[in-house]
Amino acid sequence: MDVLSNIDPTSSNSAATDPFRPSFFELIAQEQLSDLLKPAIRYVLTVLAQRNPRYLLRVVNRFDEIYTLLMLAVERHYLRTWNASFTEHFYGLRRRRRPAVSTKRVEASVSPQKLAVTRQLRNKEIYVSLMFLVGLPYVSAKLTEYWEHVGGGVLVEDEDDLFGDEPSSRPAQAAVLHETPAQQRKRKWEAFFRKAYPYVQVVYQLWMLGYHIGYLFGRTPYWRPWLAAMRVDVRRSMGNEQPLMVGAAAVQFPKFTRYPFLWTYVLMRKGGARILDALKYALPASIFFFKFLEWWYSPNNRRRRGDSSTESSKRIAPPSVLLPSQRGVLYNPPPTFKDPQVLAKVMDTTTLAEADDDMFADGAAPPALLHNACPLCGAAPIQNPCVLATGYACCYTCATEYVDKWHRCPVTMTPLPGGVEQIRRVLV
């Protein structure tokens, strides 16, 4: 049952063992939230940079450094103010200096104020926590980027190329012979790093897995090895914690109507801390906002399409059929057109009746529209068929040559501004 209490925070056995010990689910959730913040912010900035490249392109190019500096300020504020990282505080967790001996008798003999002070993080623990919360992810991202730059994940052979062609390997060997000593050392280092970095990652992940299993089975109270070195563990908040005095969350602003200059001064000094404290409310609000946008632009939302609840069975009508034009190839066949040796399937008379009155104003009878025959060359069946944007099928070669020259449909004479890009191949 100890494993169940470490996984499920709602387990009844968890309160019997230690009510302030976080479950495995809570710690994994806060870690995943921390890992998802960076790619989400990068994606938003990338989309915005495509519309405003003049101002945001440099930010995207230096995103790792800028994000690291911002998270350094955020994490430092929350560690000094709440003894927790940003995601730990969001999930109601706190860090504390674990005492060497923790018994009810010892805790009862010390005042609660003094006991709380002894459990607060000192500057040493704060700086080490910042190094692993902000510095370690930045170094890991840069090492992964460098590993991919030197050919990580790509099969690179020194003596031969991919297909074993001897002529292609000779220039590479000649280039190696003319390398300077510095270039040779660089090439050997890149080859060593390319092969060794995946093994280092495997060892690191197995190390973390060992601590996960130990915490899950109650063998260690520490979630990470560096927390064990600092003797700092993660606990649940009691619910009545107040921000520490080192933070600025408890600072009261003067009234703006009576002291406008003093209010401006305090805002400049302590306004940044207020903004950082507001991030814990902005995060769930942004999640709700993005989920709302996802629902609003989903195809199942009838309100955005203008459908009412009583018209749930309403369907979008198919587009109208584009009839052949008198200036098209059906009325004026090209010189290369040859009559196919098949029976002609004339268009339905009901469809022709729906055409405009001026289409057949001169009384000319519409020609036969053959089934599975190219209207440009008359080949039946169509060779390498393709479909135009107007819905008519032709041979791919015929359609490409005609549309590339005239930029219109040969049957309906409808303009095709996209040219050959509006031709779609048909797989049969």
C-alpha positions as CSV (number, residue, x, y, z in Angstrom):
1,M,0.0,0.0,0.0
2,D,3.0,2.3,0.3
3,V,3.5,2.3,-3.4
4,L,-0.2,3.1,-3.9
5,S,0.0,6.1,-1.5
6,N,3.1,7.4,-3.4
7,I,1.2,7.2,-6.7
8,D,-2.3,8.3,-5.8
9,P,-2.6,11.5,-3.8
10,T,-6.2,10.6,-2.9
11,S,-5.3,7.3,-1.3
12,S,-6.5,6.9,2.3
13,N,-3.3,5.3,3.3
14,S,-1.3,8.4,2.4
15,A,-2.6,10.3,5.3
16,A,-1.7,7.5,7.7
17,T,2.0,7.5,6.6
18,D,2.9,11.1,6.0
19,P,0.2,13.6,4.9
20,F,2.8,16.2,3.7
21,R,4.7,13.8,1.5
22,P,4.0,14.5,-2.1
23,S,2.8,11.6,-4.3
24,F,4.7,10.4,-7.3
25,F,1.9,11.7,-9.5
26,E,2.3,15.3,-8.1
27,L,6.0,15.4,-8.7
28,I,5.8,14.0,-12.2
29,A,3.0,16.4,-13.1
30,Q,5.0,19.5,-11.9
31,E,8.1,18.3,-13.8
32,Q,6.1,17.7,-17.0
33,L,4.6,21.2,-16.7
34,S,8.1,22.7,-16.4
35,D,9.2,20.8,-19.5
36,L,6.2,21.9,-21.5
37,L,6.5,25.7,-20.8
38,K,9.6,26.2,-23.0
39,P,8.3,24.5,-26.3
40,A,4.9,26.2,-25.8
41,I,6.4,29.7,-25.5
42,R,8.8,28.9,-28.4
43,Y,5.9,27.9,-30.6
44,V,4.0,31.1,-29.9
45,L,7.0,33.3,-30.6
46,T,7.7,31.4,-33.8
47,V,4.2,32.0,-35.1
48,L,4.3,35.7,-34.1
49,A,7.8,36.1,-35.7
50,Q,6.4,35.0,-39.0
51,R,4.1,38.0,-39.0
52,N,6.5,40.4,-37.4
53,P,10.0,39.2,-38.4
54,R,11.6,42.6,-38.0
55,Y,11.0,42.7,-34.2
56,L,10.8,39.1,-33.1
57,L,13.2,37.2,-35.4
58,R,16.2,38.1,-33.2
59,V,14.3,37.0,-30.1
60,V,13.6,33.6,-31.7
61,N,17.2,33.2,-32.8
62,R,18.3,33.8,-29.2
63,F,15.3,32.1,-27.5
64,D,17.4,29.8,-25.3
65,E,19.4,32.6,-23.7
66,I,16.4,34.9,-23.3
67,Y,14.2,32.1,-21.8
68,T,17.0,31.1,-19.4
69,L,17.3,34.7,-18.1
70,L,13.6,35.1,-17.7
71,M,13.2,31.7,-15.9
72,L,16.2,32.7,-13.7
73,A,14.3,35.7,-12.5
74,V,11.1,33.8,-12.0
75,E,12.6,30.8,-10.2
76,R,14.8,33.0,-8.0
77,H,11.7,35.0,-7.0
78,Y,9.6,32.0,-6.1
79,L,12.5,30.2,-4.3
80,R,13.2,33.3,-2.2
81,T,9.5,34.1,-1.6
82,W,7.8,30.7,-1.3
83,N,10.7,28.2,-0.9
84,A,9.5,26.5,-4.1
85,S,10.0,26.6,-7.8
86,F,7.4,28.1,-10.1
87,T,5.8,24.7,-11.0
88,E,6.1,23.4,-7.5
89,H,4.3,26.4,-6.1
90,F,1.6,25.9,-8.8
91,Y,1.0,22.4,-7.5
92,G,1.0,23.4,-3.8
93,L,4.5,22.1,-3.0
94,R,7.4,23.6,-1.0
95,R,11.0,22.9,-0.4
96,R,12.5,22.6,3.0
97,R,15.8,21.9,4.7
98,R,15.4,18.4,6.0
99,P,16.4,18.2,9.7
100,A,18.9,15.5,10.7
101,V,16.6,14.3,13.4
102,S,12.8,14.8,13.0
103,T,10.6,13.5,15.8
104,K,7.5,14.8,17.4
105,R,9.3,15.4,20.7
106,V,12.0,17.6,19.0
107,E,9.4,19.6,17.1
108,A,7.3,20.1,20.2
109,S,10.3,21.5,22.1
110,V,11.0,24.2,19.5
111,S,8.7,27.2,18.8
112,P,6.9,27.1,15.5
113,Q,8.5,30.4,14.3
114,K,12.0,29.1,15.0
115,L,11.2,25.7,13.4
116,A,9.9,27.5,10.3
117,V,13.1,29.6,10.1
118,T,15.4,26.5,10.3
119,R,13.5,24.9,7.5
120,Q,13.7,27.8,5.1
121,L,16.2,27.7,2.2
122,R,19.4,29.6,2.7
123,N,21.2,31.4,-0.1
124,K,23.4,28.4,-0.7
125,E,20.4,26.1,-1.3
126,I,18.7,28.8,-3.5
127,Y,21.7,29.2,-5.8
128,V,22.3,25.4,-6.1
129,S,18.5,25.0,-6.9
130,L,18.7,27.7,-9.5
131,M,21.7,25.9,-11.1
132,F,19.7,22.7,-11.5
133,L,16.4,24.3,-12.3
134,V,17.7,26.7,-14.9
135,G,21.3,26.0,-15.7
136,L,21.1,22.3,-16.2
137,P,18.2,22.4,-18.8
138,Y,20.1,25.2,-20.7
139,V,23.3,23.2,-20.8
140,S,21.4,20.0,-21.8
141,A,19.7,21.9,-24.6
142,K,22.9,23.3,-25.9
143,L,24.7,20.0,-25.8
144,T,21.8,18.3,-27.7
145,E,21.9,21.1,-30.3
146,Y,25.7,20.7,-30.7
147,W,25.3,16.9,-31.0
148,E,22.8,17.4,-33.8
149,H,25.2,19.9,-35.4
150,V,28.1,17.5,-35.5
151,G,25.9,14.8,-37.1
152,G,24.1,13.2,-34.2
153,G,21.6,10.6,-35.2
154,V,23.0,10.4,-38.7
155,L,25.1,7.4,-39.8
156,V,28.6,8.8,-40.6
157,E,31.4,6.6,-41.8
158,D,34.9,7.7,-42.2
159,E,36.2,5.2,-44.8
160,D,33.3,5.0,-47.2
161,D,30.1,6.8,-48.1
162,L,26.5,5.5,-47.9
163,F,26.6,3.4,-51.1
164,G,30.2,2.4,-50.9
165,D,31.3,4.3,-54.0
166,E,35.1,4.6,-54.1
167,P,35.3,7.8,-56.1
168,S,33.3,9.8,-53.5
169,S,35.5,8.6,-50.6
170,R,38.7,9.6,-52.2
171,P,38.1,13.4,-52.0
172,A,37.2,13.0,-48.3
173,Q,40.4,11.1,-47.7
174,A,42.4,13.8,-49.6
175,A,40.7,16.5,-47.5
176,V,41.7,14.6,-44.3
177,L,45.3,14.4,-45.4
178,H,45.5,18.2,-45.8
179,E,44.0,19.0,-42.4
180,T,45.9,21.1,-39.9
181,P,46.6,19.7,-36.4
182,A,43.8,21.9,-35.0
183,Q,41.3,20.7,-37.6
184,Q,42.3,17.1,-36.9
185,R,41.8,17.5,-33.1
186,K,38.4,19.2,-33.8
187,R,37.3,16.3,-36.1
188,K,38.3,13.7,-33.6
189,W,36.6,15.5,-30.8
190,E,33.4,15.8,-32.8
191,A,33.5,12.1,-33.7
192,F,34.1,11.2,-30.0
193,F,31.3,13.5,-28.8
194,R,28.9,12.2,-31.5
195,K,29.4,8.6,-30.2
196,A,29.7,9.3,-26.4
197,Y,26.8,11.8,-25.9
198,P,24.0,9.2,-26.3
199,Y,25.6,6.9,-23.7
200,V,25.9,9.8,-21.3
201,Q,22.2,10.6,-21.8
202,V,21.4,6.9,-21.1
203,V,23.4,6.9,-17.9
204,Y,21.8,10.1,-16.7
205,Q,18.3,8.8,-17.4
206,L,19.0,5.5,-15.6
207,W,20.3,7.6,-12.7
208,M,17.0,9.5,-12.6
209,L,15.0,6.3,-12.9
210,G,16.8,4.9,-9.9
211,Y,15.8,7.8,-7.8
212,H,12.2,7.6,-9.1
213,I,12.0,4.0,-8.1
214,G,13.6,4.7,-4.7
215,Y,11.1,7.5,-4.0
216,L,8.2,5.4,-5.2
217,F,9.0,2.6,-2.8
218,G,9.8,4.9,0.0
219,R,13.5,4.1,0.1
220,T,14.5,7.8,-0.1
221,P,12.8,11.0,0.8
222,Y,14.5,12.9,-1.9
223,W,13.2,13.4,-5.5
224,R,16.5,14.3,-7.1
225,P,20.1,13.4,-6.3
226,W,21.2,17.0,-5.9
227,L,18.3,17.5,-3.4
228,A,19.8,14.7,-1.4
229,A,23.2,16.4,-1.5
230,M,21.7,19.6,-0.2
231,R,19.4,17.7,2.3
232,V,16.4,19.5,0.8
233,D,13.1,17.6,0.3
234,V,9.8,18.6,-1.4
235,R,6.7,18.7,0.9
236,R,3.1,19.7,0.5
237,S,2.0,23.1,1.6
238,M,-0.1,23.3,4.7
239,G,-2.3,25.9,3.1
240,N,-1.6,28.8,5.6
241,E,1.9,29.7,4.4
242,Q,2.7,33.4,4.1
243,P,5.3,34.8,1.7
244,L,8.7,35.3,3.3
245,M,9.9,38.8,4.1
246,V,12.6,38.5,1.5
247,G,9.9,38.6,-1.1
248,A,7.9,41.6,-2.1
249,A,4.5,40.0,-2.2
250,A,3.6,41.4,1.3
251,V,4.5,45.0,0.4
252,Q,1.5,47.4,0.5
253,F,1.2,50.0,-2.1
254,P,0.3,53.6,-1.0
255,K,-2.8,55.2,-2.3
256,F,-2.3,56.7,-5.8
257,T,-4.6,59.6,-5.2
258,R,-2.8,60.8,-2.1
259,Y,0.8,59.9,-2.9
260,P,1.2,59.5,-6.7
261,F,5.0,59.9,-6.7
262,L,5.5,57.5,-3.8
263,W,3.1,55.0,-5.6
264,T,5.2,55.3,-8.7
265,Y,8.4,54.8,-6.8
266,V,7.1,51.7,-5.0
267,L,5.8,50.3,-8.3
268,M,9.2,50.7,-9.9
269,R,10.9,49.0,-7.0
270,K,8.4,46.3,-6.1
271,G,6.2,46.0,-9.2
272,G,8.3,43.3,-10.8
273,A,7.7,41.0,-7.8
274,R,3.9,41.6,-8.1
275,I,4.1,40.6,-11.8
276,L,6.0,37.5,-11.0
277,D,3.5,36.5,-8.3
278,A,0.7,37.0,-10.8
279,L,2.2,34.3,-13.1
280,K,0.6,31.6,-10.9
281,Y,-2.8,33.0,-11.9
282,A,-1.9,33.7,-15.5
283,L,-0.8,30.1,-16.2
284,P,-4.3,28.5,-15.5
285,A,-6.0,31.4,-17.3
286,S,-3.8,31.0,-20.4
287,I,-4.6,27.2,-20.3
288,F,-8.3,28.0,-20.2
289,F,-7.9,30.6,-23.0
290,F,-6.1,28.2,-25.3
291,K,-8.6,25.4,-24.6
292,F,-11.4,27.8,-25.5
293,L,-9.7,28.7,-28.8
294,E,-9.2,25.1,-29.6
295,W,-12.9,24.4,-29.0
296,W,-14.0,27.5,-30.8
297,Y,-12.1,26.7,-34.0
298,S,-12.9,23.0,-33.9
299,P,-15.1,21.7,-36.7
300,N,-17.7,20.4,-34.2
301,N,-18.5,23.9,-33.0
302,R,-21.9,24.7,-34.7
303,R,-22.0,28.2,-33.2
304,R,-19.0,29.4,-35.1
305,R,-20.5,28.0,-38.3
306,G,-23.8,29.8,-37.6
307,D,-25.8,26.6,-37.1
308,S,-28.6,26.6,-34.4
309,S,-29.3,23.8,-32.1
310,T,-32.5,23.0,-33.9
311,E,-30.7,22.6,-37.2
312,S,-28.2,19.9,-36.1
313,S,-28.8,18.0,-39.3
314,K,-27.9,20.9,-41.6
315,R,-25.2,20.0,-44.1
316,I,-23.2,22.1,-46.4
317,A,-24.5,21.8,-50.0
318,P,-22.1,20.5,-52.7
319,P,-20.7,23.1,-55.1
320,S,-22.5,23.7,-58.4
321,V,-21.2,21.9,-61.5
322,L,-19.1,24.1,-63.8
323,L,-20.5,23.5,-67.3
324,P,-18.3,23.5,-70.4
325,S,-17.7,26.8,-72.1
326,Q,-18.3,27.4,-75.8
327,R,-14.7,28.7,-76.1
328,G,-13.4,25.5,-74.5
329,V,-11.8,22.4,-76.0
330,L,-15.1,20.5,-76.2
331,Y,-16.4,23.0,-78.8
332,N,-13.1,23.8,-80.3
333,P,-10.9,20.6,-80.2
334,P,-7.1,21.2,-80.5
335,P,-5.3,19.9,-83.6
336,T,-3.8,17.1,-81.6
337,F,-7.2,15.8,-80.6
338,K,-8.1,12.3,-81.8
339,D,-11.6,10.8,-81.6
340,P,-11.4,8.0,-79.0
341,Q,-12.7,4.6,-80.2
342,V,-15.4,4.4,-77.4
343,L,-19.0,5.2,-77.1
344,A,-19.8,8.7,-76.1
345,K,-21.7,9.4,-72.9
346,V,-23.6,12.7,-73.4
347,M,-24.1,15.0,-70.4
348,D,-27.4,14.7,-68.6
349,T,-30.1,17.0,-70.2
350,T,-31.3,18.0,-66.8
351,T,-27.8,19.4,-66.0
352,L,-27.7,21.3,-69.3
353,A,-31.1,22.8,-68.6
354,E,-29.7,24.4,-65.5
355,A,-27.1,26.3,-67.5
356,D,-27.2,30.0,-68.2
357,D,-29.4,31.2,-71.1
358,D,-26.6,32.9,-72.9
359,M,-24.4,29.8,-73.0
360,F,-26.3,28.3,-75.9
361,A,-27.7,31.6,-77.3
362,D,-26.5,30.8,-80.8
363,G,-28.3,27.5,-80.8
364,A,-25.2,25.4,-81.0
365,A,-25.6,21.9,-79.7
366,P,-23.2,20.9,-76.9
367,P,-20.7,18.2,-77.9
368,A,-20.4,14.8,-76.3
369,L,-18.5,14.6,-73.0
370,L,-16.8,11.3,-73.0
371,H,-16.4,9.3,-69.9
372,N,-12.7,8.5,-68.9
373,A,-11.4,10.3,-72.0
374,C,-9.0,13.2,-72.0
375,P,-10.7,16.3,-73.5
376,L,-7.3,17.6,-74.8
377,C,-5.9,14.6,-76.7
378,G,-8.8,12.2,-76.7
379,A,-6.9,9.3,-75.1
380,A,-9.2,6.7,-73.5
381,P,-8.6,5.7,-70.9
382,I,-6.8,8.8,-69.5
383,Q,-3.1,8.4,-69.3
384,N,-1.7,9.2,-65.9
385,P,-4.9,11.0,-64.9
386,C,-5.1,14.2,-62.9
387,V,-7.9,16.6,-61.8
388,L,-8.1,20.3,-62.2
389,A,-9.6,22.7,-59.7
390,T,-12.8,22.8,-61.8
391,G,-13.3,19.0,-61.4
392,Y,-12.5,17.9,-64.9
393,A,-9.9,15.1,-65.5
394,C,-7.2,15.1,-68.1
395,C,-3.9,13.4,-68.9
396,Y,-1.3,14.8,-66.6
397,T,1.0,15.8,-69.5
398,C,-1.7,17.5,-71.5
399,A,-3.1,19.4,-68.4
400,T,0.4,20.5,-67.4
401,E,1.3,21.9,-70.8
402,Y,-2.1,23.6,-71.3
403,V,-2.4,25.2,-67.8
404,D,1.3,26.2,-67.7
405,K,0.7,28.1,-71.0
406,W,-2.8,29.6,-70.5
407,H,-3.4,29.4,-66.7
408,R,-7.0,28.4,-67.2
409,C,-9.2,25.3,-67.4
410,P,-9.4,23.9,-71.0
411,V,-13.0,22.9,-70.6
412,T,-14.7,25.7,-68.6
413,M,-12.1,28.4,-69.4
414,T,-12.1,29.3,-65.6
415,P,-8.9,31.1,-64.7
416,L,-6.4,29.1,-62.6
417,P,-4.1,31.7,-61.0
418,G,-2.1,29.0,-59.3
419,G,-1.1,27.4,-62.5
420,V,0.1,23.8,-62.4
421,E,0.0,24.0,-58.6
422,Q,-3.8,23.6,-58.8
423,I,-3.4,20.2,-60.6
424,R,-3.8,17.1,-58.4
425,R,-2.7,13.7,-59.4
426,V,-5.2,10.8,-59.2
427,L,-4.0,7.5,-57.9
428,V,-5.8,4.6,-59.5
